[in-house]
Amino acid sequence: MRSSPGADGAALRCVLGGPPGVGKSTVGRAAAAALGWRCIDLDELVEAEAGASIARLFERDGEAAFRERERAALRQALRHERVVISVGGGALVDRTMRHEALRCARVVTLRAPAATLRERLAGGAERPLLKGPAGALEALLEARRAVYAEAHAEVDATGPVEAVASAVAALARAAAPMVVPLGLRSYRVHVGPLRGLARETASRSIAVLVTDATVARHWGDAAAIALGGRPARVVLRPGERSKTLRSVARVWDAAGARGADRRAVIACVGGGVVTDVGGFAASTWLRGVPYVSVPTSLLAMVDASVGGKTGVDLPAGKNLVGSFHQPALVWIDPAVLATLAPGHYRAALSEVVKIAAVRDAELLSWLEANATALGARPTAEALAPGGVVESMIRRAVQAKIDVVAEDERESGVRALLNFGHTVGHALEAGAAFRALHGDCVAVGMRAELGLGEALGVTPAELRRRVLELMDALGLGRSIRADEGVARAALRFDKKRENGSFRVALPSGEGEGTVAEVTSSRLTRALRGVIEIR
Ligand SMILES: NC(=O)c1ccc[n+]([C@@H]2O[C@H](COP(=O)([O-])OP(=O)(O)OC[C@H]3O[C@@H](n4cnc5c(N)ncnc54)[C@H](O)[C@@H]3O)[C@@H](O)[C@H]2O)c1
């Protein structure tokens, strides 16, 4: 189920979850009435379909069979629009089901302290999972903490039903953030005007704002207002040369001067360099404090903002020191792209093509259909809320979220996102890091598509489509580079094993695989896209 609020920000379904006794059914009915939507109580739906009570189903068929019925009922309910679906406490425990709900509905968790829940449950309907020893409720809450955290919003359900229902209804109507579902480290990616960030950061104390001089000139004041308070500012020199430990130390020093404790938050407002540096500083300050990421370049929006990779370069190579540290919140305002240099905008389109080619057939077709509007320097109309650029960002970010949710630490499917990067990284080194990363990745993809077809991995028709798409988007065909340096850089590639390389390649429409490629084949492919300097 890929049609999602991620694609257009709107959702006509609200899934209400939370622990037993929190009031999902009552609040669900009241919220649906406030919205003029239908209410579906999943437990009632399961009971009606099975012709037996939940307690009876548990007793007769066991929990696994009951969950299967629950999943089928939820899938059925999610096909409707204008519905509030209140779901039994365990319905969202299944990861696949939960992520499906997050993609196509607004998921709201109702919360209340254990004592309140116990009071509400006393004398109520029989709850199969709460039979048994004292402390069963607390154990259940603890076990499901990570499940409940994977939601678009959490609502305190201790107040009067009408107030809780009206909070839920307001959330159901508002534009949805996307959710990166990583259990207790889950976070939300909002797409919208920068001023909306103030609402999200009101309860956080921003100690340090990291940015670069160009971004500060255009957007520094707007960002500072949206972030609130009076954070210390660390303004880096723009560009990759600032992605160093020295820059990280400047952030540490600013945090130290502020007396920033573990509740302090670091905000990063800028391109991938700023978010990588600021994120790494946050991951190491006091062994880890939260950071808010406000990506301002297209590359940072569609790629660096999600996934929690942070780090710096060393003289020996790029990204050699780093950490996985997920942000607490990401805020993307496509309007800030109006001041981004056209070359930076265009180069970043390569990362969108990349993820579409190996993961998302729907995004690939969408890019083909919108290539003309996307490839040109974006107009005010394209950058306006709801415009084509916002739509592309939402789709690309959702695709990246799906990959990260499946494989946070790059031990499996996330490796597919290296498509174009084996040759691309070698080209970056060969061009003495003066060519843009995205431009090198685009040319790297062209070379690797050729490899894929020669190996029988990439269908010829798919290769043709991706090449045509890159042409339509204005992505280059070669890079001026020093061949010797580029070849030497290949030797240090992290994906090299026993003399051959593990290269991510498209293998079908929106699908990819990692293939073994010999060093000589890869070198030939590299040579084919180098313009000799
Ligand atoms: N962490 C990750 O997962 C990840 C993923 C991809 C790339 N990266 C890293 O990101 C970096 C590249 O990112 P980048 O291309 O954003 O580089 P960058 O941060 O250097 O930004 C590019 C240029 O655009 C300017 N800029 C940014 N936003 C602007 C705006 N709204 N208006 C005007 N100018 C603006 C910057 O000042 C800079 O000069 C690399 O270091 C790369 O390794 C990290």
The ligand as an SDF file (V2000), in Angstrom:
LIG
                    3D

 44 48  0  0  0  0  0  0  0  0999 V2000
   24.1810   11.8500    6.3790 N   0  0  0  0  0  0  0  0  0  0  0  0
   23.7630   11.3670    5.2470 C   0  0  0  0  0  0  0  0  0  0  0  0
   23.0070   10.3970    5.1880 O   0  0  0  0  0  0  0  0  0  0  0  0
   24.1890   12.0440    3.9720 C   0  0  0  0  0  0  0  0  0  0  0  0
   23.5610   11.7210    2.7700 C   0  0  0  0  0  0  0  0  0  0  0  0
   23.9480   12.3900    1.6280 C   0  0  0  0  0  0  0  0  0  0  0  0
   24.9480   13.3500    1.6860 C   0  0  0  0  0  0  0  0  0  0  0  0
   25.5460   13.6250    2.8660 N   0  0  0  0  0  0  0  0  0  0  0  0
   26.6070   14.6340    2.9440 C   0  0  0  0  0  0  0  0  0  0  0  0
   26.0600   15.8900    2.6120 O   0  0  0  0  0  0  0  0  0  0  0  0
   27.0720   16.7160    2.0770 C   0  0  0  0  0  0  0  0  0  0  0  0
   26.5600   17.3430    0.8150 C   0  0  0  0  0  0  0  0  0  0  0  0
   25.3600   18.0250    1.0950 O   0  0  0  0  0  0  0  0  0  0  0  0
   25.0230   19.3860    0.3490 P   0  0  0  0  0  0  0  0  0  0  0  0
   25.0540   19.2080   -1.1030 O   0  0  0  0  0  0  0  0  0  0  0  0
   23.7870   19.9100    0.9810 O   0  0  0  0  0  0  0  0  0  0  0  0
   26.2860   20.2740    0.7100 O   0  0  0  0  0  0  0  0  0  0  0  0
   26.4840   21.6210    1.5220 P   0  0  0  0  0  0  0  0  0  0  0  0
   25.9990   21.5200    2.8960 O   0  0  0  0  0  0  0  0  0  0  0  0
   27.8940   22.0060    1.3180 O   0  0  0  0  0  0  0  0  0  0  0  0
   25.5300   22.6480    0.7620 O   0  0  0  0  0  0  0  0  0  0  0  0
   25.8030   22.9660   -0.5650 C   0  0  0  0  0  0  0  0  0  0  0  0
   25.8870   24.4860   -0.7530 C   0  0  0  0  0  0  0  0  0  0  0  0
   24.5740   24.9930   -0.7620 O   0  0  0  0  0  0  0  0  0  0  0  0
   24.4790   26.0790    0.1420 C   0  0  0  0  0  0  0  0  0  0  0  0
   23.0920   26.0860    0.5960 N   0  0  0  0  0  0  0  0  0  0  0  0
   22.4470   25.1260    1.3100 C   0  0  0  0  0  0  0  0  0  0  0  0
   21.1500   25.4520    1.4360 N   0  0  0  0  0  0  0  0  0  0  0  0
   20.9820   26.6360    0.8000 C   0  0  0  0  0  0  0  0  0  0  0  0
   19.8710   27.4740    0.5710 C   0  0  0  0  0  0  0  0  0  0  0  0
   18.6300   27.1350    0.9520 N   0  0  0  0  0  0  0  0  0  0  0  0
   20.0660   28.6300   -0.1030 N   0  0  0  0  0  0  0  0  0  0  0  0
   21.3000   28.9720   -0.5490 C   0  0  0  0  0  0  0  0  0  0  0  0
   22.3810   28.2010   -0.3920 N   0  0  0  0  0  0  0  0  0  0  0  0
   22.2160   27.0400    0.2790 C   0  0  0  0  0  0  0  0  0  0  0  0
   25.5170   25.8270    1.1760 C   0  0  0  0  0  0  0  0  0  0  0  0
   25.9030   27.0300    1.7990 O   0  0  0  0  0  0  0  0  0  0  0  0
   26.6280   25.2100    0.3500 C   0  0  0  0  0  0  0  0  0  0  0  0
   27.3900   26.2150   -0.2270 O   0  0  0  0  0  0  0  0  0  0  0  0
   28.2780   15.8350    1.8540 C   0  0  0  0  0  0  0  0  0  0  0  0
   29.2180   16.0630    2.8610 O   0  0  0  0  0  0  0  0  0  0  0  0
   27.7190   14.4250    1.9590 C   0  0  0  0  0  0  0  0  0  0  0  0
   28.6780   13.4980    2.4140 O   0  0  0  0  0  0  0  0  0  0  0  0
   25.1850   13.0010    4.0090 C   0  0  0  0  0  0  0  0  0  0  0  0
  1  2  1  0
  2  3  2  0
  2  4  1  0
  4  5  1  0
  4 44  2  0
  5  6  2  0
  6  7  1  0
  7  8  2  0
  8  9  1  0
  8 44  1  0
  9 10  1  0
  9 42  1  0
 10 11  1  0
 11 12  1  0
 11 40  1  0
 12 13  1  0
 13 14  1  0
 14 15  2  0
 14 16  1  0
 14 17  1  0
 17 18  1  0
 18 19  2  0
 18 20  1  0
 18 21  1  0
 21 22  1  0
 22 23  1  0
 23 24  1  0
 23 38  1  0
 24 25  1  0
 25 26  1  0
 25 36  1  0
 26 27  1  0
 26 35  1  0
 27 28  2  0
 28 29  1  0
 29 30  1  0
 29 35  2  0
 30 31  1  0
 30 32  2  0
 32 33  1  0
 33 34  2  0
 34 35  1  0
 36 37  1  0
 36 38  1  0
 38 39  1  0
 40 41  1  0
 40 42  1  0
 42 43  1  0
M  CHG  2   8   1  16  -1
M  END
$$$$
